[in-house]
Amino acid sequence: MSRIGNKAITLPADVTVSQEGAVVTVKGPKGELSREIVSAITMTIEGNEVSFSRSSDDSKTRALHGTTRANVANMVEGVSAGFTKTLKLVGVGYRASKSGSKLTLNVGYSHPVDFEEREELTVEVPDALTIKISGISKQKVGDLAAEIRAVRSPEPYKGKGIRYEGEVVRRKEGKTGK
């Protein structure tokens, strides 16, 4: 029994969900998202609630039941409220800057690392040590945040690197002298 898959999604007043074949489209005030769902999962729209059911009880279909419901729920949340990830730069001399649509990171390498802003995503640099990524697709926001974090992921000895806001880096002791 899928606990997540059996929960109904309650739609906000300004969000509409439609299905055409296997493609689910969610429209809201922030934009529109589409996703293809597996034919073994049936989506039912009744008023302002969307529910999902599966055709069989084999392990693959059971796994996709909750996943499909979670993906559509994320689409509904994205077009109504949006998603934001915040990254913090920790280290002496580490800084981020944005000029036009280009994000430039100076994180201890001999050269700056550049990222181009992607469509559907907004990258803001409120101060030199903070990067905010926002958009309507949870997957795209998370992917860009992970790419930026991978440039200099936090190391356990001094804690330097790019980390998510609220991320805790477990510190190691290091070498001990005589």
CORUR-V955958 format. One record per backbone hydrogen bond with DSSP energy under -0.5 kcal/mol. NH is the residue of the N-H (numbers start at 1). CO is the residue of the C=O. Records with the same first field share a line. If there is no record, write none. Layout:
NH: CO  CO
This chain:
3: 1
6: 2
7: 3  4
9: 50
10: 8
11: 9  48
15: 12
16: 27
18: 25
20: 23
23: 20
24: 22  35
25: 18
26: 33
27: 16
28: 31
30: 79
31: 28
33: 26
35: 24
37: 22
41: 38
42: 53
44: 51
46: 44  49
49: 46
50: 9
51: 44
52: 5
53: 42
55: 40
62: 58
63: 59
64: 60
65: 61
66: 62
67: 63
68: 64
69: 65
70: 66
71: 67
72: 68
73: 69
74: 70
75: 71
76: 72
77: 73
78: 74
79: 75
80: 76
81: 77
82: 77
83: 135
85: 133
87: 131
88: 163
89: 129
90: 88  161
91: 89
94: 91
95: 106
96: 128
97: 104
99: 102
102: 99
103: 115
104: 97  102
105: 113
106: 95
107: 105
113: 105
115: 103
117: 101
121: 118
122: 134
124: 122  132
127: 130
130: 127
131: 87
132: 124
133: 85
134: 122
135: 83
136: 120
138: 136
141: 137
142: 138
143: 139
144: 140
145: 141
146: 142
147: 143
148: 144
149: 145
150: 146
151: 147  148
152: 148  149
154: 162
155: 160
159: 155
161: 90
162: 152
163: 88  161
165: 86
167: 164
169: 167
170: 168
172: 156
